[in-house]
Amino acid sequence: MSKKATKAADNMYYLARSEAAAANPDLTSREKAAEIVGIDRTRLARIELDTIPPYPEEVKAMAAAYNTPELCNSYCARECPIGKGDVKEVTITDFDRLALKVLGSLKNIDSLRASLISICEDGCIDESEKPAFQEILDSLEKISVNAKALQLWAVKNIHIR
């Protein structure tokens, strides 16, 4: 982009458009970007300046136009009244790093499986089993976040949906 919008410098929508502008020069202009996304230029400006929140369909349109599928995840984790607090924000890094994170989170899957079988064999979770069950849930959350990051990397880089 020719010049940085200093007031929007840390806004995730502005940053996504700036990054996308390297591959698509039409996105250097907020006016042209708004046209591509399908929203009004002043509305895009207000979104990028954090004066108004975007609608979910606008986030989806920006994510598609900018090839940043992680934008939807970030919206859900940071701004959506339903997802905020429940959705974990993922960070897309290099493929090899993501693959190692996924593999690392799966390394204890057999012990998790055995622990879950042990806990559920009587059909209830008693007080002494709650800490082990919480560990299982934490491990599953880690697996889920790493798998989501790898999935978003694939959507972004090799266009697998």
RODO-2510 file (C-alpha; in nm, 4 decimals, decimal comma):
residues 161
     n   res          X          Y          Z
     1     m     0,0000     0,0000     0,0000
     2     s     0,1306     0,3437    -0,0780
     3     k     0,0784     0,4949     0,2646
     4     k    -0,0048     0,3521     0,6038
     5     a    -0,3240     0,4527     0,7778
     6     t    -0,1753     0,5243     1,1190
     7     k    -0,5113     0,5385     1,2964
     8     a    -0,5967     0,1912     1,1647
     9     a    -0,2482     0,0438     1,2006
    10     d    -0,3443    -0,2244     1,4528
    11     n    -0,6915    -0,3032     1,3184
    12     m    -0,7132    -0,6652     1,2011
    13     y    -0,9294    -0,5771     0,8991
    14     y    -0,6890    -0,3065     0,7845
    15     l    -0,3917    -0,5377     0,8387
    16     a    -0,5605    -0,8139     0,6387
    17     r    -0,6293    -0,5739     0,3508
    18     s    -0,2723    -0,4412     0,3652
    19     e    -0,1299    -0,7927     0,3490
    20     a    -0,3641    -0,8870     0,0646
    21     a    -0,2633    -0,5747    -0,1301
    22     a     0,0777    -0,7327    -0,1935
    23     a    -0,0955    -0,9913    -0,4160
    24     n    -0,3795    -0,7709    -0,5406
    25     p    -0,2908    -0,4021    -0,5972
    26     d    -0,6625    -0,3152    -0,6210
    27     l    -0,6761    -0,3609    -0,2442
    28     t    -0,4330    -0,0753    -0,1807
    29     s    -0,7223     0,1636    -0,2296
    30     r    -0,9935     0,1535     0,0363
    31     e    -1,2424     0,2629    -0,2284
    32     k    -1,1579    -0,0240    -0,4641
    33     a    -1,1383    -0,2702    -0,1728
    34     a    -1,4854    -0,1659    -0,0581
    35     e    -1,6147    -0,2255    -0,4100
    36     i    -1,4547    -0,5727    -0,4205
    37     v    -1,5878    -0,6602    -0,0752
    38     g    -1,9303    -0,5206    -0,1588
    39     i    -1,9687    -0,2576     0,1112
    40     d    -1,9675     0,1204     0,1180
    41     r    -1,6237     0,2892     0,1275
    42     t    -1,7084     0,4933     0,4353
    43     r    -1,8351     0,1831     0,6144
    44     l    -1,5074     0,0031     0,5391
    45     a    -1,3175     0,3055     0,6679
    46     r    -1,5176     0,3029     0,9909
    47     i    -1,4595    -0,0705     1,0344
    48     e    -1,0843    -0,0251     0,9798
    49     l    -1,0772     0,2691     1,2216
    50     d    -1,2634     0,0696     1,4909
    51     t    -1,5494     0,3168     1,5085
    52     i    -1,8082     0,0531     1,4135
    53     p    -1,8042    -0,3268     1,4295
    54     p    -1,8504    -0,5202     1,1063
    55     y    -2,1453    -0,7473     1,0430
    56     p    -2,0579    -1,1189     1,0173
    57     e    -2,1385    -1,1236     0,6440
    58     e    -1,8969    -0,8323     0,5927
    59     v    -1,6228    -1,0247     0,7725
    60     k    -1,6903    -1,3256     0,5497
    61     a    -1,6726    -1,1039     0,2402
    62     m    -1,3454    -0,9452     0,3550
    63     a    -1,2001    -1,2873     0,4383
    64     a    -1,2846    -1,4108     0,0884
    65     a    -1,1655    -1,0956    -0,0919
    66     y    -0,8403    -1,0766     0,1062
    67     n    -0,7786    -1,4554     0,1145
    68     t    -0,7567    -1,4432     0,4928
    69     p    -0,9865    -1,7156     0,6282
    70     e    -0,8409    -1,6536     0,9741
    71     l    -1,0309    -1,3229     0,9771
    72     c    -1,3556    -1,5105     1,0450
    73     n    -1,1952    -1,6986     1,3326
    74     s    -1,0561    -1,3751     1,4773
    75     y    -1,3959    -1,2081     1,4497
    76     c    -1,5637    -1,4973     1,6301
    77     a    -1,2980    -1,5033     1,9033
    78     r    -1,2772    -1,1260     1,9573
    79     e    -1,6045    -0,9621     1,8567
    80     c    -1,8952    -1,2026     1,8165
    81     p    -2,1172    -1,1891     2,1255
    82     i    -2,1759    -1,5653     2,1044
    83     g    -1,8227    -1,6781     2,0145
    84     k    -1,6269    -1,4374     2,2328
    85     g    -1,5060    -1,6359     2,5297
    86     d    -1,5796    -1,9739     2,3680
    87     v    -1,3983    -1,9615     2,0335
    88     k    -1,0213    -1,9810     2,0571
    89     e    -0,8326    -1,7544     1,8197
    90     v    -0,5829    -1,9395     1,6052
    91     t    -0,2618    -1,8153     1,4523
    92     i    -0,1598    -1,9332     1,1087
    93     t     0,2139    -1,9880     1,0859
    94     d     0,4260    -2,1864     0,8413
    95     f     0,3011    -2,5284     0,7347
    96     d     0,5865    -2,7202     0,8970
    97     r     0,5339    -2,5405     1,2284
    98     l     0,1592    -2,6091     1,2191
    99     a     0,2122    -2,9750     1,1317
   100     l     0,4497    -3,0148     1,4265
   101     k     0,1988    -2,8485     1,6596
   102     v    -0,0748    -3,0871     1,5438
   103     l     0,1513    -3,3878     1,5849
   104     g     0,2676    -3,2650     1,9255
   105     s    -0,0886    -3,2251     2,0472
   106     l    -0,1683    -3,5803     1,9299
   107     k     0,1336    -3,7487     2,0917
   108     n    -0,0581    -3,8565     2,4047
   109     i    -0,3787    -3,9548     2,2275
   110     d    -0,3540    -4,3196     2,3380
   111     s    -0,3244    -4,2269     2,7071
   112     l    -0,6135    -3,9807     2,6668
   113     r    -0,8237    -4,2545     2,5126
   114     a    -0,7385    -4,4976     2,7938
   115     s    -0,8102    -4,2352     3,0571
   116     l    -1,1463    -4,1485     2,9023
   117     i    -1,2429    -4,5170     2,8849
   118     s    -1,1478    -4,5602     3,2497
   119     i    -1,3470    -4,2547     3,3583
   120     c    -1,6622    -4,3408     3,1651
   121     e    -1,6808    -4,7171     3,2307
   122     d    -1,9166    -4,6703     3,5277
   123     g    -2,1291    -4,4134     3,3425
   124     c    -2,0574    -4,1178     3,5722
   125     i    -1,7756    -3,8835     3,6628
   126     d    -1,7105    -3,8741     4,0360
   127     e    -1,5145    -3,6055     4,2206
   128     s    -1,1861    -3,7982     4,2073
   129     e    -1,2127    -3,8290     3,8256
   130     k    -1,2850    -3,4611     3,7561
   131     p    -0,9176    -3,3487     3,7393
   132     a    -0,8337    -3,6252     3,4902
   133     f    -1,1443    -3,5402     3,2880
   134     q    -1,0438    -3,1723     3,2842
   135     e    -0,6997    -3,2754     3,1498
   136     i    -0,8740    -3,4663     2,8719
   137     l    -1,0857    -3,1633     2,7865
   138     d    -0,7772    -2,9354     2,7870
   139     s    -0,5915    -3,1755     2,5574
   140     l    -0,8876    -3,1932     2,3218
   141     e    -0,9035    -2,8120     2,3139
   142     k    -0,5341    -2,7985     2,2193
   143     i    -0,5885    -3,0566     1,9444
   144     s    -0,8890    -2,8602     1,8196
   145     v    -0,7049    -2,5265     1,8047
   146     n    -0,4055    -2,6783     1,6260
   147     a    -0,6277    -2,8640     1,3802
   148     k    -0,8222    -2,5429     1,3072
   149     a    -0,5006    -2,3518     1,2425
   150     l    -0,3851    -2,6213     0,9988
   151     q    -0,7242    -2,6201     0,8288
   152     l    -0,7170    -2,2409     0,7863
   153     w    -0,3607    -2,2636     0,6496
   154     a    -0,4860    -2,5132     0,3884
   155     v    -0,7793    -2,2902     0,2913
   156     k    -0,5520    -1,9885     0,2609
   157     n    -0,2537    -2,1454     0,0857
   158     i    -0,3766    -2,4407    -0,1166
   159     h    -0,7475    -2,3537    -0,1346
   160     i    -0,8752    -2,6728     0,0270
   161     r    -1,2117    -2,6240     0,1911
***
